[in-house]
Amino acid sequence: MSKKIMTQTALAVALATAFSAPALASSHREAPFITTSPKVDGTDFYMFRSYEEGREGFVTLIANYLPLQDAYGGPNYFALDPNALYEIHIDNDGDAVEDITFGFRFTNTLAGASLNIGPDGAPVAVPLRNIGGIGPGVADSGNSNLIETYEVSVTRGDRRSGDRSMATNADGGDFVKPTDNIGGKSIPDYPTYAGNHIFPISIPGCATDGKVFVGQRKEGFPINLGQVFDLVNLNPLGERQRNLNIVDDKNITSIALEVPISCLTEGEEPVIGGWTTASLRQARVLNPEPQRTDTSGGMAGNTGPEVVGGAWSQVSRLGSPLVNEVVIGLPDKDLFNTSEPSNDVDNFGAYVLYPTLPVLIDILFFGGEGNAVPATPRTTDLLPAFVTGVPGLNQPAGGGAGEMLRLNTAIDVTPAAMQSDLGFLGCDLAGFPNGRRPLEDVTDIALNVVMGAITAENQNELQTCDLSGDAPAVVNAGAVVNDGALFTIDDFLPGFPYLNHPTPGAPAVE
């Protein structure tokens, strides 16, 4: 990439990020309706060329759901919803319409664990998720009282009317979600146990197998949550290694998929767009008499607490981080979650062209003097960065307009040790907003831009980013602005599924 293109791209990206300033825990509880359905609340979406050694020819897709999990949140913990459809969509021709959709459906099966302590030795069902140690194998050692399995569909074309087929476990058997990290006595070696649930996946139409994992992970989004929401009630000019990550003890549930690049791209176009959604059936009837236990100890009326039907209705959506939180106005947040990228210009164009957040940030930090308010309308920076792609970085040749995360698969992988947590602002071309990797601190990227990371005076620095040294250069015009929360690459796994093992609900037994 030429220095000129790199400079133009960096400036456009930097200005585009400005309106996302108080980045608020990515997409956790971002719209009124979704707060009522946490199992289908999409929180983060990552899309990047795999940087695990030997896997550079793959793209990793990670969709996180069910936010702010307390590790000790038993006895039911955090199963995904069997009445929901979780999907990852890929646009590979630049028209902001899905061309490939990976769908995930879950089946939660009660094992019926019981103790023969009733009259005449009749079995009585136990109240716990497990009745003994679990793992390290996939079969849960027979002690798990709830087994979560899932199927993966692949639809080419329209997500509902396209050509749909099923992916399979290349090793045979079911795809199984590991039990959440209950604690060290229930699951003594969680890393090994979880690793046994990474499956090779045969994807129809792909000559090479990918990988899939669905399970609990450690929350990978650093944020000083309470203070940021309180009108950015912190010292943003303090040292950028204060490590005040208030959600450090929280977990998340990840749907992770690694797919060969050749199975995602189309023709000579290297840019793909991606976003994740969750959908529920349009009709729901609450069951006044859900699953009951009959007198013999068996299960009767196993229909669950609700009966659902009708067409799928999308209730959650996430592409680029922070958009619904800090760009979309409060009256339209639920609408955004139900919309598709191809409708964004008509539905939400004003929020991008005339963003309110820079004005609010200017009042908070500059007394309303206009220091943080770029000129509007934003047709030359925000529109290409979030709606059409940035020229020279991740804008597809076919054009198309719609909010999604875009990745140029032709840009080389940056090894883990060389990655900048400031992404493109740290001169890392493989970083956010060119896709998104786990390390990227999108909160600090946004705050840095708002507080002066890109100015007319430092554009020469942008032209001379040294990408050949032992560490990425960091471009910043002044103080390094931050929310006090910080991750390093050591907070993540070196390979698939990249997000770290979840915090246990209780320590290991000594």
C-alpha positions in Angstrom: 0.0 0.0 0.0 1.4 3.4 -1.0 2.2 6.0 1.7 -0.3 8.3 0.1 -3.1 5.8 0.3 -2.1 4.9 3.8 -2.2 8.5 4.9 -5.6 9.1 3.4 -6.9 5.9 4.9 -5.6 6.7 8.4 -7.1 10.1 8.4 -10.5 8.8 7.2 -10.5 6.0 9.8 -9.3 8.3 12.6 -12.0 10.9 12.0 -14.6 8.1 11.5 -13.8 6.7 14.9 -14.2 10.0 16.6 -17.9 9.9 17.0 -17.7 6.6 18.9 -15.8 8.3 21.8 -17.3 7.0 25.0 -17.2 3.4 23.8 -19.5 1.6 26.2 -18.7 -2.0 26.7 -19.2 -2.7 23.1 -22.7 -3.9 22.5 -23.7 -5.2 25.9 -27.4 -4.4 26.6 -27.3 -1.7 23.9 -31.0 -1.4 23.1 -34.2 -1.4 25.3 -35.7 -4.6 24.0 -32.6 -6.8 24.0 -32.1 -6.2 27.7 -35.1 -8.5 28.2 -33.5 -11.4 26.3 -29.8 -11.7 27.3 -29.4 -15.1 25.7 -29.7 -13.5 22.3 -27.8 -10.3 23.1 -24.9 -10.1 20.7 -22.1 -8.3 22.5 -19.0 -8.4 20.2 -18.1 -9.5 16.8 -14.5 -10.2 15.7 -13.4 -11.0 12.1 -9.7 -11.3 11.3 -7.1 -13.3 9.4 -6.0 -16.0 11.7 -2.6 -15.2 13.3 -2.1 -18.6 14.8 1.1 -20.0 13.3 0.3 -22.0 10.2 -3.3 -20.8 9.9 -2.7 -17.6 8.0 -4.9 -18.8 5.1 -8.0 -18.8 7.3 -10.4 -16.1 8.7 -11.6 -16.4 12.2 -15.1 -15.2 13.0 -16.2 -14.9 16.7 -19.7 -13.8 17.7 -20.2 -13.3 21.5 -23.5 -13.5 23.3 -25.0 -13.4 26.8 -23.2 -10.5 28.4 -21.7 -9.8 31.8 -21.7 -13.4 33.1 -20.7 -13.8 36.7 -18.6 -17.0 36.9 -20.5 -18.1 40.0 -23.9 -17.7 38.4 -25.3 -21.2 39.2 -27.1 -23.4 39.4 -28.2 -23.0 35.8 -25.3 -21.0 34.5 -25.4 -19.8 30.9 -26.9 -22.1 28.3 -27.8 -20.6 24.9 -31.4 -20.6 23.8 -32.7 -23.6 21.9 -35.5 -21.5 20.6 -33.2 -19.0 18.9 -31.2 -18.9 15.7 -27.7 -17.5 15.9 -26.2 -16.4 12.6 -23.0 -15.0 11.1 -23.4 -13.3 7.7 -20.8 -12.7 5.0 -21.1 -10.3 2.1 -18.4 -11.0 -0.5 -19.4 -8.9 -3.4 -19.8 -5.5 -1.8 -23.6 -5.1 -2.1 -24.3 -5.1 1.7 -26.4 -8.2 1.3 -25.4 -11.6 2.8 -23.9 -14.2 0.4 -23.0 -16.8 3.0 -24.8 -17.3 6.3 -23.6 -19.7 9.0 -26.5 -20.6 11.3 -26.2 -22.2 14.7 -29.1 -24.0 16.5 -28.8 -25.5 20.0 -30.4 -28.5 21.6 -30.3 -28.7 25.4 -30.9 -32.2 26.7 -31.5 -33.1 30.4 -29.7 -36.2 31.4 -32.3 -36.9 34.1 -29.7 -37.4 36.9 -31.5 -38.6 40.0 -31.0 -40.4 43.4 -33.0 -43.5 44.3 -34.1 -42.1 47.7 -37.9 -41.9 47.1 -40.6 -44.3 48.3 -39.5 -47.9 47.7 -36.2 -46.6 46.2 -37.9 -44.5 43.5 -35.6 -42.0 41.8 -35.8 -38.3 42.7 -34.3 -35.8 40.3 -31.3 -33.7 41.6 -31.4 -29.9 41.4 -27.8 -29.4 40.2 -26.1 -28.9 36.8 -23.7 -31.7 37.6 -23.4 -34.6 40.1 -19.7 -35.1 40.0 -16.5 -34.2 38.2 -16.7 -33.3 34.5 -14.2 -33.9 31.7 -11.8 -33.9 30.3 -13.5 -35.7 27.4 -16.5 -34.5 25.4 -18.9 -37.0 27.1 -18.7 -35.0 30.3 -17.8 -38.2 32.2 -21.6 -38.9 32.6 -21.8 -36.4 35.4 -23.3 -33.5 33.6 -27.1 -33.1 34.0 -27.5 -30.9 30.9 -25.8 -31.6 27.6 -25.7 -28.8 25.0 -25.3 -29.8 21.4 -25.6 -27.7 18.2 -25.9 -27.9 14.5 -24.3 -25.6 11.9 -26.0 -24.8 8.6 -24.5 -23.0 5.6 -26.8 -21.0 3.4 -25.6 -19.4 0.2 -27.7 -16.5 -1.0 -30.6 -15.1 1.0 -30.5 -16.2 4.6 -34.0 -17.6 4.4 -34.6 -18.6 0.8 -31.1 -19.5 -0.3 -29.4 -22.9 -0.8 -29.1 -24.4 2.6 -27.0 -27.4 3.6 -25.5 -28.7 6.9 -21.9 -28.7 8.0 -20.6 -31.8 9.7 -18.0 -32.7 12.4 -15.1 -34.0 10.3 -14.3 -36.4 13.2 -17.8 -37.7 13.3 -20.3 -37.3 16.1 -22.1 -34.2 17.4 -20.9 -30.7 17.9 -21.0 -30.3 21.7 -20.8 -27.1 23.8 -18.7 -27.6 27.0 -20.3 -27.0 30.3 -19.5 -23.5 31.7 -16.6 -23.2 34.1 -18.5 -24.1 37.3 -15.3 -24.4 39.3 -12.1 -26.2 40.0 -13.7 -29.2 41.8 -16.3 -29.8 39.1 -13.9 -29.3 36.2 -10.3 -29.6 37.5 -8.6 -28.9 34.1 -10.8 -26.6 32.2 -8.3 -25.7 29.4 -7.9 -29.3 28.4 -11.7 -30.0 28.7 -12.6 -26.9 26.6 -9.9 -27.8 24.0 -11.5 -31.1 23.5 -14.6 -29.3 22.2 -12.7 -27.6 19.3 -14.0 -29.6 16.4 -12.9 -29.8 12.7 -15.8 -28.7 10.6 -16.5 -29.8 7.0 -18.2 -26.9 5.3 -20.2 -27.7 2.1 -18.4 -26.1 -0.8 -15.1 -25.9 0.9 -12.2 -28.2 0.0 -10.5 -27.6 3.3 -11.9 -28.2 6.8 -12.2 -25.3 9.2 -12.6 -25.3 13.0 -15.6 -24.6 15.3 -15.9 -23.9 19.0 -18.9 -22.8 21.0 -18.5 -22.2 24.7 -17.8 -19.9 27.6 -14.8 -17.6 27.4 -13.3 -14.8 29.5 -14.8 -11.4 28.6 -12.3 -10.0 26.1 -13.5 -6.4 26.0 -11.6 -4.1 28.5 -13.7 -1.3 29.8 -13.8 0.9 32.9 -17.6 0.5 32.6 -19.2 2.4 35.4 -17.1 5.5 35.1 -17.3 5.7 31.3 -21.1 5.6 31.5 -21.1 8.3 34.2 -20.3 11.0 31.6 -16.8 9.6 31.2 -16.1 10.2 35.0 -12.4 9.4 35.0 -9.0 10.9 34.2 -8.6 10.3 30.4 -5.2 11.9 30.4 -3.8 9.5 33.0 -1.2 6.9 32.4 -2.3 4.3 29.8 -1.5 1.3 31.9 -3.7 1.7 34.9 -5.4 -1.6 34.1 -8.7 -0.7 35.6 -10.8 -3.2 33.7 -14.0 -3.4 35.8 -15.3 -6.5 33.8 -12.1 -8.5 34.3 -14.0 -11.1 36.3 -16.9 -11.5 33.8 -17.4 -14.3 31.2 -19.1 -14.4 27.8 -20.3 -17.1 25.5 -18.5 -17.3 22.1 -19.5 -18.8 18.8 -16.2 -19.2 17.0 -15.6 -20.4 13.5 -12.4 -20.6 11.4 -13.0 -20.8 7.7 -10.5 -20.9 4.7 -10.3 -17.5 3.0 -11.0 -19.1 -0.3 -14.4 -20.2 1.0 -15.4 -16.7 2.0 -14.2 -14.5 -0.9 -15.7 -14.4 -4.4 -13.6 -14.0 -7.5 -10.8 -11.4 -7.4 -12.5 -9.3 -4.6 -10.5 -9.7 -1.4 -12.8 -7.6 0.9 -15.5 -9.3 2.8 -18.1 -7.8 5.1 -19.5 -9.5 8.2 -22.0 -9.2 10.9 -23.8 -11.4 13.4 -27.5 -11.6 14.3 -29.8 -13.5 16.6 -33.5 -14.3 15.8 -36.5 -15.5 17.7 -39.8 -16.9 16.5 -42.5 -14.3 16.0 -45.0 -16.1 18.2 -44.5 -17.2 21.8 -47.1 -18.7 24.2 -46.1 -19.2 27.8 -46.8 -22.7 29.1 -48.6 -22.7 32.4 -47.5 -26.2 33.1 -43.9 -26.7 31.9 -41.9 -29.8 32.4 -43.1 -31.8 35.4 -41.9 -34.9 37.2 -44.5 -37.8 37.4 -44.9 -40.1 40.3 -42.4 -42.7 38.9 -39.6 -40.2 38.7 -39.8 -39.9 34.9 -40.3 -36.7 32.9 -43.8 -35.8 31.6 -45.0 -32.9 29.5 -41.5 -32.0 28.4 -42.5 -28.9 26.4 -40.6 -26.4 28.4 -41.8 -23.0 29.7 -42.9 -21.7 26.3 -44.2 -22.8 22.9 -42.9 -20.9 19.9 -43.8 -20.7 16.3 -44.0 -18.5 13.2 -41.2 -17.0 11.1 -37.9 -15.9 12.4 -37.7 -12.3 13.6 -34.3 -10.7 14.1 -33.8 -9.1 17.5 -30.0 -8.6 17.7 -27.4 -7.3 15.2 -23.7 -6.4 15.5 -21.1 -5.6 12.9 -18.6 -2.8 13.9 -18.4 -2.3 17.6 -20.1 0.6 19.4 -22.5 1.7 16.6 -25.8 1.0 18.2 -24.5 2.4 21.6 -23.1 5.7 20.6 -24.3 6.5 17.1 -27.9 5.4 16.8 -30.4 7.6 18.6 -32.3 6.1 21.5 -35.7 6.0 19.6 -34.1 3.8 16.8 -32.0 1.4 18.8 -34.5 -1.5 18.6 -35.0 -0.8 14.9 -31.3 -1.0 14.2 -31.2 -4.4 15.9 -33.9 -5.7 13.5 -32.5 -4.1 10.3 -30.2 -5.4 7.6 -27.1 -3.4 6.3 -28.8 -2.8 2.9 -31.4 -0.6 4.7 -29.0 1.5 6.7 -28.7 4.5 4.5 -32.5 5.1 4.5 -33.0 4.2 8.1 -29.9 5.7 9.9 -28.1 7.9 7.4 -28.6 11.1 9.5 -27.0 9.6 12.5 -23.8 9.0 10.5 -23.8 12.3 8.6 -24.7 14.4 11.7 -23.4 12.5 14.8 -24.2 13.9 18.2 -21.4 12.3 20.2 -18.6 14.7 19.1 -20.7 17.6 20.3 -21.3 16.0 23.7 -17.6 15.1 24.1 -16.7 18.6 23.2 -18.9 19.9 26.0 -17.5 17.4 28.5 -13.8 17.9 27.8 -13.5 21.3 26.1 -16.3 23.4 27.5 -18.1 23.5 24.1 -15.4 25.4 22.3 -15.5 23.2 19.2 -12.2 21.5 19.6 -13.6 18.0 19.1 -16.3 18.7 16.6 -15.3 17.9 13.0 -17.2 19.6 10.2 -20.5 18.2 9.1 -22.0 16.6 7.1 -19.6 13.7 7.3 -19.7 12.6 3.7 -15.9 12.3 3.3 -15.0 10.3 6.5 -17.8 8.7 8.5 -19.8 7.6 5.5 -17.0 5.7 3.8 -15.6 4.3 7.1 -18.8 2.8 8.4 -21.2 2.5 5.5 -19.2 2.0 2.3 -15.7 1.0 3.4 -12.5 3.1 3.4 -10.9 3.6 0.0 -7.5 2.0 -0.1 -8.1 -0.2 2.9 -11.3 -2.2 3.0 -13.7 -0.7 0.4 -14.9 -3.4 -2.0 -14.7 -2.7 -5.7 -18.5 -3.4 -6.0 -19.4 -0.5 -3.8 -22.5 -1.0 -1.7 -23.6 0.8 1.4 -24.4 -0.7 4.8 -22.9 -0.8 8.3 -20.8 -4.0 8.9 -17.3 -5.0 9.8 -15.1 -5.1 6.7 -11.9 -7.1 6.3 -9.4 -6.9 3.4 -8.2 -10.5 3.3 -5.3 -9.5 1.0 -3.5 -7.6 3.8 -0.8 -9.6 5.5 -1.3 -11.0 9.0 0.5 -9.2 11.8 2.0 -11.7 14.2 0.7 -11.6 17.7 3.8 -10.1 19.3 3.7 -7.3 16.7 0.1 -6.3 17.0 -0.9 -2.8 18.1 -3.8 -2.6 20.5 -4.6 0.7 18.8 -5.1 -1.1 15.5 -4.7 1.1 12.4 -3.9 4.1 14.6 -0.8 2.1 15.7 0.2 1.7 12.1 -1.0 -1.9 12.0 -2.8 -2.3 8.7 -4.3 -5.6 9.8 -6.0 -3.9 12.7 -9.4 -2.3 13.5 -11.3 -1.0 11.6 -9.8 -3.4 9.0 -11.7 -6.3 10.6 -11.3 -6.6 14.4 -8.9 -8.8 16.4 -9.3 -9.6 20.1 -6.4 -7.3 21.2 -7.9 -4.1 19.7 -8.9 -1.6 22.4 -11.7 0.2 20.5 -12.5 2.3 23.5 -9.0 3.8 23.6 -8.8 4.1 19.8 -12.0 6.3 19.9 -10.9 8.3 22.9 -7.4 9.0 21.4 -9.0 10.3 18.2 -11.4 12.6 20.0 -8.6 14.0 22.1 -6.2 14.7 19.2 -4.6 11.6 17.9 -4.9 12.8 14.3 -4.1 16.4 13.5 -2.8 18.4 10.5 0.6 18.6 12.2 1.2 14.9 12.6 0.2 13.7 9.1 3.8 13.4 8.1 4.2 10.8 10.9 1.3 8.8 9.3 3.3 8.8 6.0 6.4 7.4 7.7 4.9 4.5 9.9 7.7 2.0 10.3 6.1 -1.4 9.8 9.4 -3.3 9.6 10.7 -2.9 13.2 10.4 -5.1 16.2 7.3 -3.3 17.4 4.6 -1.3 15.7 4.9 2.5 15.8 2.3 4.4 17.7 1.0 7.5 16.0 -0.3 10.0 18.5 -0.2 13.8 18.5 -0.4 14.4 22.2 -1.3 12.7 25.5 -2.4 9.1 25.2 -6.1 9.2 26.2 -7.6 6.2 27.8 -10.3 4.8 30.1 -7.7 3.1 32.4 -8.5 -0.4 31.2 -5.9 -2.2 29.1 -5.3 -5.7 27.7 -2.1 -7.2 26.3 -1.7 -10.0 23.8 -0.9 -12.3 26.8 -4.5 -11.9 27.9 -5.5 -14.0 24.9 -4.8 -17.5 23.6 -2.2 -17.7 20.8 -4.6 -19.7 18.6 -8.2 -20.6 18.0 -10.6 -19.7 19.6 -8.2 -16.9 20.8 -10.4 -15.6 23.6 -9.1 -16.9 26.9 -10.5 -19.6 29.1 -13.3 -18.4 31.4 -12.9 -17.4 35.0 -14.0 -20.3 37.2 -16.9 -20.0 39.6 -14.8 -21.3 42.4 -11.0 -22.1 42.8 -9.5 -25.5 42.4 -9.5 -27.8 45.4 -6.1 -28.0 47.0 
